Structures are given as C-alpha cells and as structure tokens.
Amino acid sequence: MAAPGSLPLYLQISELLIRDIAAGRLIPGERLPPERDMAATLGIAVGTLRQALKELTAKGLLDRVQGSGNYVRAQTNPDSVYALFRLELASGGGLPTARVLSVDRLKKDPRLPAFGTSAEGHRIRRLRMLSGQAAAVEEIWLDGSYIPRIEIGDLSESLYLYYRQQLGLWIARVEDSIGQGPLPTWAPAEFPHDAGTALPQITRLSRDQEGRTAEASWTWYDPETVRYVARLK
C-alpha cells in the first residue's frame, strides 16, 4: 500500500522519465525500449508503464506510433510537478520523494528573505530522497495568508502539487541562491551528516502565478551523492 500523500506509481514513473528527458538522458527522436522490457527494468507492471506513457503523451513528451514504438518528443517546458526541483543524484536523475517531519504555523523566522503579507507562515520540514537515497533536508515556509492551518496528513510528496490542487496556488517562478550553512539539529538520523556540518545550502524565494512572493525555503543537501543542476534552453 502506498504511503499517505504519495503519488500514484504511474505518476512517479512519468515524473522519473520527464526528469530523464529534461536531463538529456533521453533525447528527442529516441525510441524507448519495448514496453515489456522497460516495465521489467523498472520493476512495474506493463499496465502501470502504459499509464505513465499515456501521461507523457498527454504532456507532449512522447509520440506513440502504432506498430513501431514510443519516441521521445522535444518540449521546452514540460508540465512536471518536479519541474522546479533542481537536485539530481551525482550519477544522474533520480525519482524525488519526500517525508514530512513536521508542520507548524509560527511567526516567520527573521533570517528568511521577506515574503508574503502575513506575519506568520507554515513551517514545513522534510527529508527529501532521490530514488530512495537520503538527499537533502528542507525547511519551507509558506505565507500564512493562503490557508489557516496545514496538517501533515494533508500534504502530498510534491508540495507544489498540493499547492495547486488544494490552495489554487501555482509556483510560477523561483530565485535560488546557493551558499553554505550548518546542517540543522532537527535533521533526521538517516541523513548522512551530523548536525552542524557545513553543507551546500540553497535559499529559495518563490512567486505565485500573480507574481506575489508566496514562499521562502532553505535546503541543505549531501554533496557526496547529490548535485544542484539548472539547465538553460
């Protein structure tokens, strides 16, 4: 049984393939392996794979040619729930998943960049994984004006998908600044560094579909297994 808030398996597979296309590991015009072979490699049922391929076709990322196969199609900005997620495994790609550690409504941390209109924000702390490997810890602050309260059980693995479906909020643009900072004391034990270790730290300021600053966050990631990647087209 899937964990509460997890994406359906076919969407997880479609998102994994979208990331491979965006990274150039699958190139426009390339024919994918036969569906049965591909399903066996991914460890899923053929029916689940076909649902994922149907999703990619709907997004304009795949041409399905009867009797010939499935061909990757170029698209500049694929509609992916992880389109703004910039971390990849050092070996390339990786399926993003997340475990929410805590959700609290608090006065905003004064160290954050200025954002939103409320004096309070929803502080969401998460462990992020890439293909099952602990990759990063995140502290995300959503402006308190969007919703009075958020419970852990409300959230999906994709926070931006939750924003869209439950709040009518689209994160349309982000600004990332990368520096270095100490790993916080609340990082879970499975993250492979001790509290206080200096790690790459991403400070993100996010804007919604109307241009309002909606969210600010910090992400500390493991440089031994993860890299930050931004691709320009």
DRENLUMGU-267571 format. One record per atom (N, C-alpha, C): residue in three letters; x, y, z. Coordinates in pm, whole numbers, padded with zeros to 5 digits, always signed. Example, Ala and Ser with C-alpha at 12.3 -4.5 7.8 and 13.67 -1.06 7.14 Angstrom:
ALA+01319-00569+00780;ALA+01230-00450+00780;ALA+01320-00330+00780;SER+01285-00225+00708;SER+01367-00106+00714;SER+01290+00003+00787;
END
This chain:
MET+00085-00121+00000;MET+00000+00000+00000;MET+00088+00125+00000;ALA+00051+00222-00082;ALA+00130+00345-00092;ALA+00118+00426+00036;ALA+00225+00498+00070;ALA+00221+00584+00187;ALA+00123+00698+00166;PRO+00060+00748+00276;PRO-00032+00860+00260;PRO+00037+00978+00193;GLY-00032+01035+00093;GLY+00024+01151+00024;GLY+00119+01118-00088;SER+00150+00989-00108;SER+00244+00955-00215;SER+00174+00963-00350;LEU+00252+00992-00454;LEU+00196+00997-00588;LEU+00166+00856-00635;PRO+00062+00837-00716;PRO+00038+00705-00777;PRO+00163+00660-00851;LEU+00183+00527-00855;LEU+00306+00473-00914;LEU+00324+00517-01059;TYR+00216+00521-01137;TYR+00232+00559-01277;TYR+00280+00704-01290;LEU+00236+00793-01197;LEU+00283+00931-01200;LEU+00429+00940-01155;GLN+00469+00857-01059;GLN+00609+00853-01019;GLN+00697+00816-01139;ILE+00653+00715-01216;ILE+00732+00672-01331;ILE+00733+00781-01439;SER+00619+00846-01462;SER+00617+00951-01564;SER+00707+01067-01523;GLU+00710+01102-01393;GLU+00796+01210-01347;GLU+00943+01171-01360;LEU+00976+01045-01333;LEU+01112+00998-01350;LEU+01156+01012-01496;LEU+01069+00975-01589;LEU+01102+00984-01731;LEU+01112+01130-01777;ILE+01025+01216-01722;ILE+01034+01359-01754;ILE+01170+01415-01713;ARG+01217+01376-01595;ARG+01347+01424-01548;ARG+01459+01371-01638;ASP+01446+01248-01686;ASP+01547+01192-01777;ASP+01547+01267-01911;ILE+01428+01306-01958;ILE+01420+01384-02082;ILE+01482+01522-02062;ALA+01447+01588-01950;ALA+01500+01721-01921;ALA+01651+01719-01907;ALA+01705+01609-01855;ALA+01850+01598-01833;ALA+01926+01557-01958;GLY+01852+01520-02063;GLY+01918+01478-02186;GLY+01959+01333-02188;ARG+01918+01256-02087;ARG+01948+01112-02089;ARG+01855+01039-02186;LEU+01739+01097-02213;LEU+01652+01052-02320;LEU+01641+01169-02418;ILE+01676+01148-02543;ILE+01686+01260-02636;ILE+01572+01257-02737;PRO+01533+01375-02790;PRO+01427+01380-02890;PRO+01453+01287-03007;GLY+01350+01210-03044;GLY+01361+01115-03153;GLY+01403+00976-03111;GLU+01453+00962-02988;GLU+01496+00831-02940;GLU+01375+00739-02918;ARG+01388+00615-02960;ARG+01281+00519-02936;ARG+01305+00450-02801;LEU+01201+00446-02718;LEU+01211+00379-02589;LEU+01217+00228-02611;PRO+01270+00153-02514;PRO+01271+00008-02525;PRO+01128-00046-02536;PRO+01111-00171-02583;PRO+00978-00232-02584;PRO+00915-00226-02445;GLU+00783-00207-02442;GLU+00714-00183-02315;GLU+00739-00294-02213;ARG+00737-00420-02255;ARG+00758-00529-02160;ARG+00900-00525-02103;ASP+00998-00495-02188;ASP+01136-00486-02140;ASP+01151-00367-02044;MET+01091-00257-02080;MET+01101-00136-01998;MET+01033-00156-01863;ALA+00916-00220-01863;ALA+00846-00247-01738;ALA+00928-00339-01649;ALA+00990-00441-01708;ALA+01072-00533-01630;ALA+01192-00460-01568;THR+01255-00371-01644;THR+01369-00294-01593;THR+01328-00206-01475;LEU+01210-00146-01485;LEU+01160-00057-01379;LEU+01096-00133-01264;GLY+01071-00263-01283;GLY+01010-00343-01178;GLY+00863-00314-01156;ILE+00791-00281-01264;ILE+00649-00248-01254;ILE+00570-00331-01356;ALA+00439-00330-01341;ALA+00353-00400-01435;ALA+00346-00322-01567;VAL+00323-00394-01675;VAL+00314-00330-01806;VAL+00199-00230-01809;GLY+00088-00262-01743;GLY-00026-00170-01739;GLY+00009-00039-01671;THR+00090-00046-01564;THR+00134+00076-01495;THR+00223+00160-01586;LEU+00314+00092-01657;LEU+00400+00164-01751;LEU+00318+00232-01859;ARG+00217+00163-01910;ARG+00136+00222-02017;ARG+00061+00346-01967;GLN+00018+00345-01841;GLN-00044+00465-01783;GLN+00056+00580-01780;ALA+00181+00548-01741;ALA+00285+00652-01735;ALA+00314+00707-01874;LEU+00321+00619-01975;LEU+00348+00664-02111;LEU+00232+00746-02166;LYS+00111+00710-02127;LYS-00006+00789-02167;LYS+00003+00930-02110;GLU+00050+00940-01985;GLU+00068+01071-01921;GLU+00171+01154-01997;LEU+00281+01091-02037;LEU+00384+01163-02113;LEU+00331+01207-02250;THR+00250+01122-02312;THR+00192+01158-02441;THR+00101+01280-02426;ALA+00022+01282-02319;ALA-00069+01395-02294;ALA+00009+01524-02271;LYS+00130+01514-02216;LYS+00212+01632-02189;LYS+00293+01672-02312;GLY+00281+01596-02422;GLY+00353+01630-02544;GLY+00498+01588-02546;LEU+00534+01491-02459;LEU+00673+01449-02449;LEU+00700+01315-02516;LEU+00596+01254-02572;LEU+00612+01123-02631;LEU+00520+01111-02751;ASP+00571+01050-02856;ASP+00490+01011-02971;ASP+00477+00859-02968;ARG+00354+00810-02965;ARG+00330+00666-02963;ARG+00286+00625-03103;VAL+00372+00551-03173;VAL+00348+00514-03312;VAL+00306+00367-03316;GLN+00181+00344-03359;GLN+00128+00208-03363;GLN+00217+00118-03448;GLY+00257+00005-03391;GLY+00337-00091-03463;GLY+00485-00059-03470;SER+00524+00059-03416;SER+00665+00100-03423;SER+00726+00119-03285;GLY+00654+00188-03198;GLY+00707+00208-03064;GLY+00679+00347-03011;ASN+00747+00382-02903;ASN+00730+00509-02834;ASN+00856+00593-02854;TYR+00838+00717-02902;TYR+00951+00803-02937;TYR+00948+00931-02853;VAL+01064+00967-02800;VAL+01076+01090-02720;VAL+01055+01211-02810;ARG+00980+01306-02758;ARG+00949+01428-02832;ARG+01002+01548-02754;ALA+01062+01642-02821;ALA+01120+01759-02756;ALA+01011+01853-02709;GLN+01030+01911-02591;GLN+00942+02017-02542;GLN+01023+02103-02447;THR+01009+02234-02459;THR+01094+02324-02381;THR+01061+02322-02233;ASN+00933+02327-02199;ASN+00893+02336-02059;ASN+00791+02229-02025;PRO+00834+02106-01998;PRO+00739+02001-01966;PRO+00661+02032-01839;ASP+00533+01994-01841;ASP+00446+02019-01726;ASP+00469+01909-01623;SER+00568+01931-01538;SER+00606+01832-01438;SER+00587+01891-01299;VAL+00541+01807-01205;VAL+00527+01856-01067;VAL+00665+01879-01004;TYR+00771+01823-01066;TYR+00906+01843-01016;TYR+00988+01933-01108;ALA+00921+02014-01190;ALA+00993+02096-01287;ALA+01091+02193-01220;LEU+01061+02237-01097;LEU+01146+02333-01028;LEU+01237+02266-00924;PHE+01237+02133-00921;PHE+01324+02061-00828;PHE+01458+02040-00896;ARG+01564+02100-00843;ARG+01691+02110-00912;ARG+01796+02009-00866;LEU+01765+01923-00773;LEU+01863+01828-00724;LEU+01857+01698-00803;GLU+01973+01643-00835;GLU+01983+01515-00901;GLU+02091+01433-00831;LEU+02082+01301-00843;LEU+02191+01217-00798;LEU+02317+01249-00876;ALA+02432+01231-00814;ALA+02559+01258-00883;ALA+02571+01170-01007;SER+02510+01052-01002;SER+02512+00962-01117;SER+02408+00999-01221;GLY+02322+01098-01188;GLY+02220+01145-01281;GLY+02080+01109-01240;GLY+01987+01203-01255;GLY+01845+01176-01235;GLY+01808+01143-01093;GLY+01714+01049-01082;GLY+01663+01009-00953;GLY+01520+01054-00934;LEU+01436+00963-00882;LEU+01296+00996-00856;LEU+01282+01066-00723;PRO+01232+01191-00720;PRO+01215+01262-00593;PRO+01097+01206-00513;THR+01120+01184-00385;THR+01014+01156-00289;THR+01045+01236-00163;ALA+00952+01238-00071;ALA+00971+01320+00049;ALA+00900+01259+00168;ARG+00954+01285+00286;ARG+00886+01251+00412;ARG+00876+01376+00496;VAL+00753+01414+00528;VAL+00731+01533+00610;VAL+00767+01500+00754;LEU+00850+01584+00814;LEU+00892+01565+00953;LEU+00804+01642+01050;SER+00764+01762+01010;SER+00680+01844+01098;SER+00616+01956+01017;VAL+00500+02003+01065;VAL+00433+02120+01008;VAL+00384+02205+01124;ASP+00422+02331+01127;ASP+00381+02422+01235;ASP+00351+02559+01177;ARG+00252+02626+01234;ARG+00226+02766+01199;ARG+00292+02853+01306;LEU+00385+02939+01261;LEU+00468+03015+01353;LEU+00492+03156+01299;LYS+00540+03243+01386;LYS+00592+03371+01338;LYS+00710+03342+01246;LYS+00722+03418+01138;LYS+00827+03391+01041;LYS+00967+03411+01101;ASP+01057+03324+01059;ASP+01196+03334+01101;ASP+01256+03461+01040;PRO+01309+03552+01122;PRO+01361+03679+01068;PRO+01481+03662+00976;ARG+01543+03544+00975;ARG+01659+03522+00887;ARG+01616+03495+00743;LEU+01488+03467+00721;LEU+01438+03440+00586;LEU+01430+03568+00503;PRO+01439+03555+00371;PRO+01408+03671+00286;PRO+01263+03714+00308;ALA+01234+03841+00291;ALA+01097+03889+00308;ALA+01007+03825+00203;PHE+00888+03779+00248;PHE+00793+03718+00155;PHE+00653+03726+00213;GLY+00554+03735+00124;GLY+00414+03731+00165;GLY+00369+03852+00244;THR+00244+03842+00292;THR+00181+03954+00362;THR+00152+03926+00508;SER+00155+03800+00549;SER+00124+03763+00686;SER+00250+03766+00773;ALA+00230+03794+00903;ALA+00343+03787+00996;ALA+00379+03644+01030;GLU+00290+03549+00993;GLU+00312+03409+01024;GLU+00327+03328+00896;GLY+00385+03211+00911;GLY+00399+03119+00798;GLY+00384+02976+00845;HIS+00359+02888+00749;HIS+00356+02744+00777;HIS+00496+02690+00754;ARG+00561+02645+00862;ARG+00696+02590+00852;ARG+00686+02439+00829;ILE+00734+02395+00714;ILE+00728+02253+00676;ILE+00871+02201+00668;ARG+00901+02103+00750;ARG+01034+02041+00748;ARG+01022+01902+00687;ARG+01113+01872+00592;ARG+01104+01745+00520;ARG+01242+01685+00497;LEU+01244+01553+00484;LEU+01358+01481+00432;LEU+01328+01448+00287;ARG+01418+01484+00196;ARG+01399+01453+00055;ARG+01488+01337+00016;MET+01432+01245-00063;MET+01505+01132-00116;MET+01508+01139-00267;LEU+01611+01079-00325;LEU+01619+01060-00470;LEU+01640+00910-00493;SER+01540+00848-00556;SER+01543+00703-00578;SER+01578+00628-00449;GLY+01517+00673-00340;GLY+01531+00605-00211;GLY+01651+00646-00129;GLN+01742+00727-00183;GLN+01860+00771-00109;GLN+01832+00906-00042;ALA+01869+00917+00086;ALA+01855+01045+00155;ALA+01941+01149+00086;ALA+01878+01257+00039;ALA+01948+01353-00046;ALA+01959+01492+00017;ALA+01854+01535+00089;ALA+01850+01673+00137;ALA+01750+01685+00251;VAL+01766+01789+00330;VAL+01663+01828+00425;VAL+01618+01969+00389;GLU+01490+01995+00409;GLU+01430+02121+00367;GLU+01351+02184+00481;GLU+01359+02315+00489;GLU+01269+02392+00575;GLU+01199+02494+00486;ILE+01071+02471+00463;ILE+00992+02550+00369;ILE+00891+02633+00448;TRP+00880+02760+00416;TRP+00784+02848+00481;TRP+00686+02900+00377;LEU+00560+02861+00391;LEU+00453+02913+00306;LEU+00385+03027+00380;ASP+00362+03138+00311;ASP+00298+03253+00375;ASP+00165+03211+00437;GLY+00139+03261+00558;GLY+00021+03220+00633;GLY-00111+03269+00577;SER-00108+03357+00477;SER-00232+03411+00421;SER-00306+03312+00332;TYR-00240+03205+00287;TYR-00302+03114+00191;TYR-00400+03016+00254;ILE-00376+02979+00379;ILE-00461+02880+00447;ILE-00438+02893+00597;PRO-00544+02877+00679;PRO-00525+02895+00823;PRO-00435+02789+00886;ARG-00448+02663+00842;ARG-00372+02556+00906;ARG-00345+02444+00806;ILE-00231+02379+00821;ILE-00195+02263+00740;ILE-00157+02149+00834;GLU-00210+02031+00808;GLU-00174+01911+00883;GLU-00079+01826+00798;ILE+00005+01748+00865;ILE+00098+01661+00792;ILE+00023+01573+00693;GLY-00090+01517+00736;GLY-00165+01427+00650;GLY-00226+01493+00528;ASP-00228+01627+00525;ASP-00283+01699+00410;ASP-00187+01699+00291;LEU-00058+01681+00316;LEU+00043+01709+00216;LEU+00072+01587+00129;SER+00096+01612+00001;SER+00142+01506-00090;SER+00293+01513-00096;GLU+00355+01411-00162;GLU+00501+01411-00174;GLU+00549+01533-00253;SER+00468+01580-00345;SER+00500+01703-00417;SER+00425+01818-00351;LEU+00499+01904-00283;LEU+00437+02017-00216;LEU+00371+02110-00316;TYR+00435+02130-00433;TYR+00377+02219-00532;TYR+00248+02162-00589;LEU+00236+02029-00597;LEU+00111+01967-00640;LEU+00001+01992-00537;TYR+00035+01983-00409;TYR-00061+02015-00302;TYR-00106+02161-00314;TYR-00012+02250-00337;TYR-00048+02391-00353;TYR-00150+02409-00465;ARG-00125+02346-00580;ARG-00215+02360-00695;ARG-00353+02304-00666;GLN-00356+02181-00615;GLN-00483+02110-00601;GLN-00566+02161-00484;GLN-00501+02199-00374;GLN-00576+02235-00253;GLN-00586+02385-00229;LEU-00491+02462-00278;LEU-00489+02606-00249;LEU-00511+02692-00373;GLY-00512+02631-00492;GLY-00522+02710-00614;GLY-00400+02798-00634;LEU-00285+02753-00584;LEU-00161+02831-00586;LEU-00062+02762-00678;TRP-00013+02833-00778;TRP+00091+02783-00866;TRP+00221+02855-00835;ILE+00327+02781-00810;ILE+00459+02842-00801;ILE+00509+02858-00944;ALA+00515+02983-00988;ALA+00545+03012-01128;ALA+00691+03049-01152;ARG+00757+03099-01047;ARG+00896+03145-01066;ARG+00970+03133-00934;VAL+01095+03094-00940;VAL+01177+03084-00819;VAL+01311+03151-00841;GLU+01369+03196-00731;GLU+01505+03251-00732;GLU+01585+03174-00628;ASP+01690+03106-00671;ASP+01775+03028-00581;ASP+01909+03097-00561;SER+01953+03100-00436;SER+02088+03145-00402;SER+02157+03029-00332;ILE+02276+02995-00376;ILE+02347+02880-00320;ILE+02469+02927-00242;GLY+02475+02883-00119;GLY+02588+02914-00033;GLY+02624+02792+00050;GLN+02661+02817+00174;GLN+02698+02709+00265;GLN+02643+02741+00402;GLY+02598+02637+00473;GLY+02545+02659+00606;GLY+02549+02532+00687;PRO+02540+02545+00820;PRO+02546+02426+00906;PRO+02415+02346+00900;LEU+02427+02214+00896;LEU+02309+02128+00899;LEU+02235+02148+01030;PRO+02103+02172+01026;PRO+02029+02199+01149;PRO+02019+02075+01238;THR+01991+02099+01366;THR+01986+01991+01465;THR+01865+01900+01444;TRP+01762+01946+01373;TRP+01642+01864+01355;TRP+01653+01765+01240;ALA+01765+01766+01167;ALA+01783+01671+01056;ALA+01771+01528+01108;PRO+01696+01440+01040;PRO+01676+01304+01090;PRO+01803+01220+01083;ALA+01804+01113+01160;ALA+01924+01031+01175;ALA+01969+00968+01045;GLU+01875+00938+00953;GLU+01914+00873+00828;GLU+01984+00966+00730;PHE+01980+01098+00755;PHE+02057+01188+00669;PHE+02204+01172+00706;PRO+02292+01152+00605;PRO+02428+01104+00634;PRO+02530+01209+00678;HIS+02488+01306+00759;HIS+02581+01404+00814;HIS+02534+01444+00953;ASP+02628+01484+01036;ASP+02596+01526+01171;ASP+02549+01671+01173;ALA+02464+01701+01272;ALA+02420+01840+01290;ALA+02542+01931+01304;GLY+02534+02047+01241;GLY+02644+02142+01246;GLY+02743+02129+01133;THR+02738+02018+01056;THR+02828+02001+00941;THR+02799+02108+00836;ALA+02903+02170+00786;ALA+02884+02271+00680;ALA+02851+02200+00549;LEU+02737+02236+00490;LEU+02689+02173+00367;LEU+02645+02280+00268;PRO+02638+02246+00140;PRO+02575+02340+00045;PRO+02432+02370+00088;GLN+02395+02497+00085;GLN+02263+02541+00131;GLN+02199+02628+00023;ILE+02078+02590-00016;ILE+02001+02666-00115;ILE+01897+02751-00042;THR+01898+02880-00067;THR+01792+02968-00018;THR+01704+03002-00137;ARG+01576+02969-00127;ARG+01483+02988-00239;ARG+01373+03085-00202;LEU+01342+03176-00293;LEU+01228+03266-00282;LEU+01136+03236-00400;SER+01009+03206-00371;SER+00916+03160-00474;SER+00802+03258-00493;ARG+00760+03275-00619;ARG+00648+03363-00652;ARG+00533+03284-00711;ASP+00411+03326-00682;ASP+00294+03256-00733;ASP+00256+03306-00872;GLN+00143+03256-00923;GLN+00103+03288-01061;GLN+00067+03435-01080;GLU+00047+03508-00971;GLU+00017+03650-00980;GLU+00138+03737-00948;GLY+00253+03674-00931;GLY+00375+03748-00905;GLY+00401+03780-00760;ARG+00316+03731-00669;ARG+00334+03758-00526;ARG+00437+03662-00467;THR+00519+03712-00375;THR+00611+03623-00305;THR+00531+03535-00210;ALA+00535+03406-00231;ALA+00448+03313-00160;ALA+00521+03228-00058;GLU+00649+03205-00081;GLU+00720+03102-00006;GLU+00868+03133-00001;ALA+00930+03096+00108;ALA+01077+03101+00119;ALA+01122+02969+00181;SER+01242+02927+00145;SER+01287+02797+00197;SER+01438+02791+00204;TRP+01484+02694+00285;TRP+01624+02655+00290;TRP+01633+02505+00261;THR+01733+02467+00185;THR+01760+02326+00159;THR+01908+02300+00180;TRP+01939+02199+00260;TRP+02077+02154+00280;TRP+02089+02018+00212;TYR+02186+02002+00122;TYR+02195+01875+00051;TYR+02331+01810+00068;ASP+02332+01678+00045;ASP+02451+01596+00062;ASP+02535+01601-00065;PRO+02648+01671-00065;PRO+02726+01687-00188;PRO+02797+01559-00232;GLU+02799+01459-00146;GLU+02863+01333-00183;GLU+02775+01248-00276;THR+02644+01271-00271;THR+02554+01191-00355;THR+02465+01275-00445;VAL+02459+01407-00423;VAL+02362+01493-00492;VAL+02433+01614-00551;ARG+02380+01662-00664;ARG+02429+01785-00723;ARG+02309+01875-00754;TYR+02337+02006-00757;TYR+02234+02104-00798;TYR+02254+02131-00947;VAL+02145+02119-01025;VAL+02155+02135-01170;VAL+02047+02233-01217;ALA+02086+02333-01293;ALA+01992+02424-01360;ALA+02026+02423-01508;ARG+01928+02391-01591;ARG+01951+02383-01735;ARG+01883+02502-01804;LEU+01956+02566-01893;LEU+01905+02679-01967;LEU+01878+02637-02110;LYS+01762+02675-02164;LYS+01726+02638-02301;LYS+01689+02763-02378;
END
